[in-house]
Amino acid sequence: MPEIEITAMSFGRLALGRLDRRVVMVPAGAPGDLVEVTLTEERKNYALARIERIVRPSAERRLAPCPYLPRCGGCDWQHLSYQAQLRHKAGIIAAELARTAKLDLDPEGLVEPADAEFGYRARLRLKANRDGSLGFREAESSRMVAVERCLVADPGLRMPRRFAREVRCSEIEVVVDEDRQVLVGHLLAKPTQAELRRCQTLLSEDPTLSGIVLRGGGLRCPVGSIQVRLALEAGLALEVDADLFTQVNRAQNLRLVRYVMELSAPESGRRVLDLFCGAGNFTLPVARRGAMVIGADRDAFSVAAGRHNAARLGLSQAQFVCLEAAQAASFVKATGFRPDVIILDPPRQGAGELMPALLSLRPAAIVYVSCNPPTLTRDLQTLLRGGFRIDRARGFDFFPNTHHVEVVARAVLT
């Protein structure tokens, strides 16, 4: 059985080593490990393997505190110490931006650490069975790993087992808002009247449960009070329905908003376009500083929430439009609105199709918020070819114990 030394982490669940000059990728490895492996699959440029025995454990390795690992596919870096997680995330970001954007970043302190590596998730999405069992997908499988609790969830989050038994959900989101919770049930078919009545009964019998949203078959049925509050900065909070997107790590979101405001420098007289704006995570703080801002998102419910919050807060300089990002870029160009700054926070697939439209607007700066460094660097390369340079970047550890990381980069027009 071959032995390899693990030398690095990839952006994902796989660690890297070499065997006869060939790259070997294995799950659950830690840099510094010496391991015996079995090769499981040959690819063109690398091989996949699984660890059979750890001959010499890395100094970065720890016994994962979660009892459901390694079966559970969620916390794929929990076998690394938290400081090691931060180092490897910073190293990946620095290496990617050095290679693609010619940006020389010091990995030391590049990633803003979380306040806590456990208990940070204010919302949790669970797979559900009608017997009341709840859990997550097994690694490399669609099977469910049933769990009694989750270490990365807010300590006050309660597992909704009764709800899972009484409403035929495939998945359930639990959203924590201080001392109360809202449940979002994802159904495979339209909610029935009987299920809606069961939701009313649950709300009447559980004072800590403030609301439930049932979504299925093209319907969205709210029951009770489903709004939650998300602090964006001191004195500014977003009120939004619990089934709309909000960042799961609220403490880190405060830091993220502050950094995006620093890079975008909104002030009176400036014009800002915020793409993939959601309910206004960045749009509202920009407007609060006096800039004229248009927030665009394709989700009509999020746009409605953004408009409601702008009106509630008296931020008349914030406008929200329900458009795809590329359509929004074309729309503002046709209206004569020329943004000085564009903020974008796209999903994991990035904004490749949007880049030509952004280049045509020629803003002084583009602040790109990404949850996926590979697509971020791909899109930044397009901006570099279009006459921009990358001058600032920082990572934020929103998801301790996983490989995921939020990265913010600024491109300025040369």
Secondary structure, DSSP 8 states (H G I E B T S, - for coil): --EEEEEEE-SSSEEEEEETTEEEEEET--TT-EEEEEEEEE-SSEEEEEEEEEEE--TTB---S-TTTTTBSS-TTTTB-HHHHHHHHHHHHHHHHHHHH-----STT-EE--S-SSS-BSEEEEEE-TTS-EEEEBTTSS-EEE-S--TTB-TT----HHHHHHS-EEEEEEEEETTEEEEEEEESS---HHHHHHHHHHHHH-TTEEEEEEEETTEEEEEE--EEEEEEETTEEEEEETTS---S-HHHHHHHHHHHHHHH---TT-EEEEES-TTTTTHHHHHHTT-EEEEEES-HHHHHHHHHHHHHHT-TTEEEEE--HHHHHHHHHHHT---SEEEE---TT-SGGGHHHHHHH--SEEEEEES-HHHHHHHHHHHHHTTEEEEEEEEE-SSTTSS--EEEEEEEE-
